[in-house]
Amino acid sequence: MSDRRPDRLALLMFTLAALVAIVTVPAAIAVSRDSHAGTPAGTVRGFLVDTLDSDGFGACQYLGPSGVRAVRAMAQPNTDCEAVLPWARLRLGPDDVDTEAAVKALGFDVRESATRATVTVTAAGASHTFELRRATSAELDAYGAPPTPWRIDGGVATLLPRVSSAV
């Protein structure tokens, strides 16, 4: 019976290591993606990453009603925000910000009050400003709401090409 003890110990160690990996890997990925998700800068960062990932639904959840209206005004009539935002591009200087690494490398200057914030992102000597406001309780409770108390109300429409309605 003593010859089976090392097998049980090895199985126990393997199971314990697998359990630790199952618990810690997803947590590490979530933390490394954006540890400042609830801040104004984290809100803009999350919005830009979802846009780059062509996650129109997720990106639109970062917008307040003014932001959604501005996006929809740039598209064909009756086009949903989710269908438009994957076309958004942030261009700073000579380059598009087109990877998650490029988004994380941006400079973020935040000016914040209790209910409003502006986030100016910079790279290559150029900048772009987003206007944010505190989310309403309905926005915070909405399906798919991002993990932030902020919503973007301005600075999004200029990231989109204007689509002619005369097709």
C-alpha positions as CSV (number, residue, x, y, z in Angstrom):
1,M,0.0,0.0,0.0
2,S,2.9,2.3,0.6
3,D,3.9,2.1,-3.1
4,R,0.6,3.8,-4.1
5,R,1.2,6.9,-1.8
6,P,3.5,8.6,-4.3
7,D,0.9,8.3,-7.0
8,R,-1.7,9.9,-4.8
9,L,0.6,12.7,-3.8
10,A,1.5,13.3,-7.5
11,L,-2.2,13.4,-8.4
12,L,-3.0,15.7,-5.6
13,M,-0.1,18.1,-6.6
14,F,-1.2,18.1,-10.2
15,T,-4.8,18.8,-9.2
16,L,-3.8,21.6,-6.9
17,A,-1.6,23.2,-9.7
18,A,-4.4,22.9,-12.2
19,L,-6.8,24.6,-9.7
20,V,-4.4,27.4,-9.1
21,A,-4.0,28.0,-12.8
22,I,-7.7,27.9,-13.4
23,V,-8.3,30.6,-10.8
24,T,-5.3,32.9,-11.3
25,V,-4.9,33.0,-15.1
26,P,-8.3,34.6,-15.9
27,A,-7.8,37.1,-13.0
28,A,-4.4,38.1,-14.3
29,I,-5.7,38.6,-17.8
30,A,-8.5,40.8,-16.5
31,V,-6.2,42.9,-14.4
32,S,-3.6,43.3,-17.1
33,R,-6.1,44.4,-19.7
34,D,-7.1,47.5,-17.8
35,S,-6.5,48.0,-14.1
36,H,-8.1,51.5,-14.2
37,A,-11.4,50.5,-15.8
38,G,-13.5,52.7,-13.6
39,T,-11.6,55.9,-14.2
40,P,-12.2,58.4,-17.0
41,A,-8.9,57.3,-18.7
42,G,-9.9,53.7,-18.3
43,T,-13.3,54.4,-19.8
44,V,-11.7,55.9,-22.9
45,R,-9.2,53.1,-23.1
46,G,-11.9,50.5,-22.9
47,F,-14.0,52.2,-25.5
48,L,-11.0,52.4,-27.9
49,V,-10.1,48.8,-27.4
50,D,-13.7,47.6,-28.0
51,T,-13.7,49.7,-31.1
52,L,-10.5,48.2,-32.4
53,D,-11.8,44.7,-31.6
54,S,-14.9,45.6,-33.8
55,D,-17.1,45.1,-30.8
56,G,-19.7,47.7,-31.8
57,F,-22.1,46.6,-29.0
58,G,-19.4,46.9,-26.3
59,A,-18.1,50.2,-27.6
60,C,-21.6,51.7,-27.8
61,Q,-22.1,50.8,-24.1
62,Y,-19.4,53.4,-23.2
63,L,-21.4,56.2,-24.8
64,G,-24.1,58.4,-23.4
65,P,-27.1,59.4,-25.4
66,S,-25.3,62.4,-26.9
67,G,-22.4,60.2,-28.0
68,V,-24.8,57.7,-29.6
69,R,-26.7,60.5,-31.4
70,A,-23.4,61.9,-32.7
71,V,-22.3,58.5,-34.0
72,R,-25.7,57.8,-35.7
73,A,-25.6,61.3,-37.3
74,M,-22.4,60.2,-39.1
75,A,-24.1,57.2,-40.7
76,Q,-27.0,56.3,-43.0
77,P,-30.4,57.0,-41.5
78,N,-31.7,54.4,-39.1
79,T,-28.3,52.8,-38.6
80,D,-27.5,51.5,-35.2
81,C,-24.5,52.6,-33.2
82,E,-23.2,49.0,-33.1
83,A,-23.0,48.9,-36.9
84,V,-21.1,52.2,-37.1
85,L,-18.5,52.2,-34.4
86,P,-16.3,49.4,-35.9
87,W,-15.5,52.0,-38.6
88,A,-14.1,54.4,-36.1
89,R,-10.4,55.2,-36.3
90,L,-8.3,57.3,-33.9
91,R,-5.5,59.0,-35.9
92,L,-2.9,60.9,-34.0
93,G,-0.1,62.4,-36.0
94,P,0.8,60.3,-39.0
95,D,-0.4,57.0,-37.6
96,D,-3.7,55.3,-36.8
97,V,-4.0,53.9,-33.3
98,D,-4.9,50.4,-34.4
99,T,-3.7,48.0,-31.8
100,E,-4.5,47.4,-28.1
101,A,-0.8,48.0,-27.4
102,A,-1.0,51.4,-29.2
103,V,-4.0,52.4,-27.1
104,K,-2.2,51.4,-23.9
105,A,0.9,53.5,-25.0
106,L,-1.2,56.7,-25.4
107,G,-0.7,59.5,-23.0
108,F,-3.9,60.2,-21.0
109,D,-4.4,63.7,-19.6
110,V,-7.5,63.8,-17.4
111,R,-9.4,66.8,-16.0
112,E,-12.1,65.6,-13.7
113,S,-14.9,67.2,-11.5
114,A,-17.6,65.4,-9.6
115,T,-19.9,64.9,-12.6
116,R,-17.8,65.6,-15.7
117,A,-14.4,64.8,-17.1
118,T,-12.3,65.4,-20.2
119,V,-9.7,62.9,-21.4
120,T,-7.1,64.0,-23.9
121,V,-5.2,61.2,-25.5
122,T,-1.8,62.1,-27.1
123,A,0.7,60.4,-29.3
124,A,3.1,61.5,-32.0
125,G,2.7,65.1,-31.0
126,A,-1.1,65.1,-31.7
127,S,-4.1,64.8,-29.4
128,H,-7.8,64.1,-29.3
129,T,-10.2,65.0,-26.5
130,F,-13.2,63.0,-25.2
131,E,-15.9,64.5,-23.0
132,L,-17.3,62.3,-20.3
133,R,-20.1,62.6,-17.7
134,R,-21.2,60.4,-14.8
135,A,-23.5,57.6,-15.9
136,T,-27.1,57.5,-14.8
137,S,-28.4,54.6,-12.7
138,A,-30.2,53.2,-15.8
139,E,-26.9,53.2,-17.8
140,L,-25.1,51.5,-15.0
141,D,-27.8,48.8,-14.8
142,A,-28.1,48.3,-18.6
143,Y,-27.4,45.0,-20.2
144,G,-23.7,44.9,-21.1
145,A,-22.8,48.0,-19.2
146,P,-19.0,48.5,-19.0
147,P,-17.3,48.5,-15.6
148,T,-17.1,52.2,-15.2
149,P,-19.3,55.0,-13.8
150,W,-18.5,57.2,-16.8
151,R,-20.1,57.6,-20.2
152,I,-18.6,59.4,-23.2
153,D,-20.7,62.2,-24.6
154,G,-18.3,64.0,-26.9
155,G,-15.3,63.5,-29.1
156,V,-16.5,60.3,-30.8
157,A,-18.1,61.5,-34.1
158,T,-14.8,62.9,-35.4
159,L,-13.4,59.4,-35.3
160,L,-15.9,58.3,-37.9
161,P,-15.9,58.9,-41.7
162,R,-19.0,60.8,-42.8
163,V,-21.2,58.5,-44.8
164,S,-23.2,60.1,-47.6
165,S,-26.9,59.5,-47.4
166,A,-27.2,59.9,-51.2
167,V,-26.2,56.4,-52.3
